[in-house]
Amino acid sequence: MATKVPVYSTNDLKSTTDDAILPYLNNLPAPYTFTPDHSKSNIRFVLGYSAVTIAGFTFYADRTLGWEATTSRWIIAAVVSYFILNSALTYWIWAVEAGEVYSGKRKTGETISISSSVKKNTVPYKLRVLYKSPAGKVLQDKQIEAPLTSWFSAQGEFHSKPFRQWLASEIDVLRLAAKESEKKTEQQ
């Protein structure tokens, strides 16, 4: 069954499309399969959960110890720490991750980073693809775009085949993987 989202919600259309990238890149034929790199999202989770833990601690202290206890040095340090962690989290999301929806590595050492963006209430889905060799040489640095309506039906159903075909037509390594898939299909 196809995933169905509201057709007038750009955020839902973008999120559904972003979510389709990971299973596609992880299920390419060998040797083109990518393994996702979760290091950036792990750092985001550590920053976010640390800030939430501190906020929970200060809430608990306020509820159990009363207002007077919240003026102690420990509580003030916790509140300052919360704001520092939250500022670091905001910086991390906007400057470091910068819209990255996928980062992965092939067994041969090549890495790929894909960032996406969509302007509010518009249909062009934009991707920036950065594909590097194991030595760090840029093999492909490309910005591509296509209307979200290319892979969503009028009822909001996501169709992965046209999306995957678009990616394979624009990204060199995925084009090679698609040709490999075709060969395997023909041999069967």
Sine and cosine of phi, psi and omega as CSV:
sin_phi,cos_phi,sin_psi,cos_psi,sin_omega,cos_omega
0.00,0.00,0.70,-0.72,-0.03,-1.00
-0.97,0.23,0.57,-0.82,0.07,-1.00
-0.93,0.37,0.69,-0.72,-0.03,-1.00
-0.87,-0.50,0.77,-0.64,0.01,-1.00
-0.73,-0.68,0.33,-0.95,0.05,-1.00
-0.91,0.42,0.80,-0.60,-0.10,-1.00
-0.94,0.34,-0.29,0.96,-0.01,-1.00
-0.99,-0.15,0.09,1.00,0.03,-1.00
-0.98,-0.21,0.99,-0.14,-0.01,-1.00
-0.85,0.52,-0.63,0.78,0.00,-1.00
-0.89,0.46,-0.68,0.73,0.01,-1.00
-0.92,0.39,-0.65,0.76,0.03,-1.00
-0.89,0.45,-0.70,0.72,0.00,-1.00
-0.91,0.42,-0.72,0.69,-0.02,-1.00
-0.88,0.47,-0.67,0.74,0.02,-1.00
-0.90,0.44,-0.67,0.75,0.02,-1.00
-0.92,0.40,-0.71,0.71,0.04,-1.00
-0.84,0.54,-0.67,0.74,-0.03,-1.00
-0.91,0.41,-0.37,0.93,-0.02,-1.00
-0.99,0.17,-0.24,0.97,-0.04,-1.00
-0.94,0.33,-0.72,0.69,-0.06,-1.00
-0.86,0.52,-0.79,0.62,-0.01,-1.00
-0.90,0.43,-0.51,0.86,0.02,-1.00
-0.91,0.41,-0.78,0.63,-0.05,-1.00
-0.94,0.34,-0.46,0.89,0.01,-1.00
-0.99,0.16,-0.24,0.97,-0.06,-1.00
-0.89,-0.46,0.41,0.91,0.08,-1.00
-0.95,0.30,0.38,-0.93,0.03,-1.00
-0.93,0.36,0.51,-0.86,0.06,-1.00
-0.90,0.45,0.61,-0.79,0.10,0.99
-1.00,-0.09,0.36,0.93,-0.09,-1.00
-1.00,-0.02,-0.08,1.00,-0.04,-1.00
-0.88,0.47,0.66,-0.75,0.07,-1.00
-0.96,-0.29,0.56,-0.83,0.12,-0.99
-0.95,-0.30,0.81,-0.59,-0.06,-1.00
-0.92,0.39,0.55,-0.84,0.07,-1.00
-0.96,-0.29,0.91,-0.42,-0.08,-1.00
-0.99,-0.17,0.23,0.97,-0.10,-0.99
-0.88,0.47,-0.65,0.76,0.00,-1.00
-0.93,0.38,-0.67,0.75,0.01,-1.00
-0.94,0.35,-0.53,0.85,0.06,-1.00
-0.90,0.44,-0.65,0.76,0.03,-1.00
-0.91,0.42,-0.65,0.76,0.04,-1.00
-0.87,0.50,-0.69,0.72,0.00,-1.00
-0.91,0.42,-0.66,0.75,0.01,-1.00
-0.89,0.47,-0.72,0.69,0.02,-1.00
-0.88,0.47,-0.74,0.67,-0.04,-1.00
-0.91,0.42,-0.75,0.67,-0.03,-1.00
-0.93,0.36,-0.52,0.85,0.07,-1.00
-0.91,0.42,-0.70,0.72,0.02,-1.00
-0.89,0.45,-0.67,0.74,0.01,-1.00
-0.91,0.41,-0.63,0.78,0.03,-1.00
-0.89,0.47,-0.69,0.72,0.03,-1.00
-0.90,0.43,-0.67,0.74,0.04,-1.00
-0.88,0.47,-0.66,0.76,0.04,-1.00
-0.90,0.44,-0.66,0.75,0.03,-1.00
-0.88,0.47,-0.72,0.70,-0.02,-1.00
-0.92,0.38,-0.59,0.80,0.08,-1.00
-0.89,0.46,-0.73,0.68,0.01,-1.00
-0.87,0.50,-0.69,0.72,0.00,-1.00
-0.89,0.46,-0.66,0.75,0.01,-1.00
-0.90,0.43,-0.69,0.72,-0.05,-1.00
-0.94,0.33,-0.59,0.81,-0.09,-1.00
-1.00,-0.06,-0.57,0.82,-0.08,-1.00
-0.99,-0.16,-0.27,0.96,0.01,-1.00
1.00,-0.03,0.19,-0.98,-0.09,-1.00
-0.88,0.47,-0.61,0.79,-0.05,-1.00
-0.87,0.49,-0.60,0.80,-0.03,-1.00
-0.94,0.34,-0.37,0.93,-0.04,-1.00
-0.97,0.25,-0.10,1.00,0.06,-1.00
-1.00,-0.06,0.09,1.00,0.02,-1.00
-0.94,0.33,0.31,-0.95,0.00,-1.00
-0.87,0.50,-0.58,0.82,-0.04,-1.00
-0.92,0.39,-0.66,0.75,-0.01,-1.00
-0.94,0.34,-0.66,0.75,0.03,-1.00
-0.89,0.46,-0.67,0.74,0.05,-1.00
-0.89,0.45,-0.61,0.79,0.02,-1.00
-0.92,0.40,-0.67,0.74,0.00,-1.00
-0.91,0.41,-0.68,0.74,0.05,-1.00
-0.89,0.45,-0.67,0.74,0.04,-1.00
-0.88,0.48,-0.65,0.76,0.03,-1.00
-0.86,0.51,-0.74,0.67,-0.03,-1.00
-0.92,0.39,-0.58,0.81,0.06,-1.00
-0.91,0.41,-0.73,0.68,0.01,-1.00
-0.89,0.45,-0.67,0.75,0.00,-1.00
-0.92,0.40,-0.60,0.80,0.07,-1.00
-0.92,0.40,-0.67,0.74,0.04,-1.00
-0.90,0.44,-0.63,0.78,0.04,-1.00
-0.90,0.45,-0.71,0.70,0.03,-1.00
-0.88,0.48,-0.71,0.70,0.04,-1.00
-0.87,0.49,-0.70,0.72,-0.02,-1.00
-0.86,0.51,-0.73,0.69,-0.03,-1.00
-0.91,0.42,-0.71,0.71,-0.10,-0.99
-0.99,0.13,-0.61,0.79,-0.11,-0.99
-0.98,-0.19,-0.63,0.78,-0.08,-1.00
-1.00,0.03,-0.82,0.58,0.03,-1.00
-0.95,0.33,-0.67,0.75,0.11,-0.99
0.70,0.72,0.77,0.64,0.06,-1.00
0.99,0.13,0.12,0.99,-0.01,-1.00
-0.91,0.41,0.80,-0.59,0.01,-1.00
-0.94,-0.34,-0.26,0.96,0.02,-1.00
-0.43,-0.90,0.67,-0.74,0.14,-0.99
-0.64,-0.77,0.79,-0.61,-0.05,-1.00
-0.46,-0.89,0.13,-0.99,-0.06,-1.00
-0.65,-0.76,0.64,-0.77,0.10,-1.00
-1.00,0.04,0.29,-0.96,0.04,-1.00
-0.88,0.48,-0.47,0.88,-0.01,-1.00
-0.98,0.19,-0.07,1.00,0.10,-0.99
0.97,-0.23,-0.24,0.97,0.03,-1.00
-0.92,0.39,0.57,-0.82,0.02,-1.00
-0.87,-0.49,0.49,-0.87,0.05,-1.00
-0.74,-0.68,0.65,-0.76,0.07,-1.00
-0.76,-0.65,0.78,-0.63,-0.02,-1.00
-0.81,-0.58,0.83,-0.56,0.06,-1.00
-0.90,-0.44,0.59,-0.80,-0.02,-1.00
-0.82,-0.57,0.38,-0.92,0.10,-1.00
-0.40,-0.92,0.47,-0.88,0.08,-1.00
-0.56,-0.83,0.74,-0.67,0.09,-1.00
-0.98,0.17,0.54,-0.84,-0.06,-1.00
-0.84,0.54,0.71,-0.70,0.06,-1.00
0.88,0.48,0.50,0.87,0.10,-1.00
-0.79,-0.62,0.33,-0.94,-0.04,-1.00
-0.98,-0.18,-0.26,0.97,0.01,-1.00
-0.92,0.38,0.82,-0.57,0.07,-1.00
-0.99,-0.15,0.85,-0.52,-0.09,-1.00
-0.93,-0.36,0.70,-0.71,0.07,-1.00
-0.82,-0.57,0.59,-0.81,0.19,-0.98
-0.90,-0.44,0.85,-0.53,-0.05,-1.00
-0.92,-0.38,0.80,-0.60,0.06,-1.00
-0.83,-0.56,0.93,-0.38,-0.05,-1.00
-0.89,-0.45,0.83,-0.55,-0.09,-1.00
-0.83,-0.56,0.48,-0.88,0.08,-1.00
-0.97,0.24,0.19,-0.98,0.04,-1.00
-0.86,0.51,-0.46,0.89,0.01,-1.00
-0.99,0.11,-0.06,1.00,0.01,-1.00
1.00,-0.08,0.02,1.00,0.03,-1.00
-0.95,0.31,0.71,-0.70,-0.01,-1.00
-0.96,0.27,0.89,-0.46,0.03,-1.00
-1.00,-0.01,-0.54,0.84,0.06,-1.00
-0.40,-0.91,0.79,-0.61,0.10,-1.00
-0.75,-0.66,0.97,-0.24,-0.18,-0.98
-0.65,-0.76,0.62,-0.78,0.14,-0.99
-0.94,-0.33,0.79,-0.62,-0.04,-1.00
-0.77,-0.64,0.37,-0.93,0.08,-1.00
-0.47,-0.88,0.45,-0.89,0.04,-1.00
-0.40,-0.92,0.43,-0.90,0.05,-1.00
-0.94,0.34,0.65,-0.76,0.04,-1.00
-0.86,0.51,-0.43,0.90,0.00,-1.00
-0.93,0.37,-0.16,0.99,0.02,-1.00
-0.93,0.36,-0.45,0.89,-0.02,-1.00
-0.79,-0.61,0.13,0.99,0.13,-0.99
-0.91,-0.42,0.67,-0.74,0.06,-1.00
-0.98,0.18,0.13,-0.99,0.04,-1.00
-0.89,0.45,-0.39,0.92,0.03,-1.00
-1.00,0.02,0.00,1.00,0.02,-1.00
1.00,0.04,0.29,0.96,0.03,-1.00
-1.00,0.08,0.77,-0.64,0.02,-1.00
-0.99,0.11,0.76,-0.65,0.05,-1.00
-0.89,-0.45,0.92,-0.39,-0.12,-0.99
-0.95,0.33,-0.51,0.86,-0.07,-1.00
-0.86,0.51,-0.78,0.63,0.03,-1.00
-0.90,0.45,-0.55,0.84,0.04,-1.00
-0.91,0.42,-0.72,0.70,0.01,-1.00
-0.91,0.41,-0.60,0.80,0.05,-1.00
-0.90,0.43,-0.65,0.76,0.04,-1.00
-0.89,0.46,-0.73,0.68,0.02,-1.00
-0.87,0.50,-0.70,0.71,-0.02,-1.00
-0.92,0.40,-0.49,0.87,0.02,-1.00
-0.97,0.23,-0.34,0.94,-0.09,-1.00
-0.96,-0.28,-0.46,0.89,-0.11,-0.99
-0.93,-0.36,0.87,-0.50,-0.12,-0.99
-0.80,0.60,-0.77,0.64,-0.07,-1.00
-0.91,0.42,-0.55,0.84,0.03,-1.00
-0.96,0.27,-0.50,0.87,0.10,-1.00
-0.90,0.44,-0.69,0.72,0.04,-1.00
-0.90,0.44,-0.65,0.76,0.02,-1.00
-0.91,0.42,-0.63,0.78,0.02,-1.00
-0.90,0.43,-0.64,0.76,0.04,-1.00
-0.90,0.44,-0.64,0.77,0.04,-1.00
-0.90,0.44,-0.66,0.75,0.04,-1.00
-0.89,0.46,-0.66,0.75,0.03,-1.00
-0.88,0.47,-0.67,0.74,0.03,-1.00
-0.87,0.50,-0.71,0.70,-0.01,-1.00
-0.90,0.44,-0.62,0.78,0.01,-1.00
-0.92,0.39,-0.65,0.76,0.01,-1.00
-0.92,0.40,-0.55,0.84,-0.02,-1.00
-0.96,0.27,-0.33,0.95,-0.05,-1.00
-0.99,0.13,0.00,0.00,0.00,0.00
